[in-house]
Amino acid sequence: MNARPEAVSVADAVVAEALGWIGTPYRHQGSRKGVGCDCLGLVRGVWRAIYGDEPEPPGTYSPDWAEAGGRDAMLEAARRHFVERPQQQMEVGDLILFRWKRGLPAKHAGILLSADRFVHAYQGHSVLASPLVPQWRRRIAGAFAFPLKD
């Protein structure tokens, strides 16, 4: 990996911040470290810690938003604000999006901690680091680098 120093420092900051969220209770639509978040709220909170203001508000969403709308809204938003990369080239600190089933929109997000671990907010659990086992890996819908800071 011959990443530019700015990319390495952003990835390091993303990982450090994401690890600081471990133990935050799961709360649908939440995005406050130590108080409560869902998977999107975790990503939003890490973004705010690194860059300040969020690039766009997520709006309200129901727990079944992906099934109800049909649009791939999470994947579309990631493409607007992150740098997409092939799954085979994922790097530590990347945002990874998951879809539960082929043909459904991406509905879950996490941040890659190592080649085989990621941090995420998972319903019924607090924010945790999980192994990126085959059951998770085959559900990856996209991988994205956090952008370099201005």
Secondary structure, 3 states (H helix, E strand, C coil): CCCCHHHHHHHHHHHHHHHHCCCCCECCCCEECCCEECHHHHHHHHHHHHHCCCCCCCCCCCCCHHHHHCCCHHHHHHHHHCEEECHHHCCCCCEEEECCCCCCCCCEEEEEEECCEEEECCCCCCCEEEECCHHHHCCEEEEEECCCCC
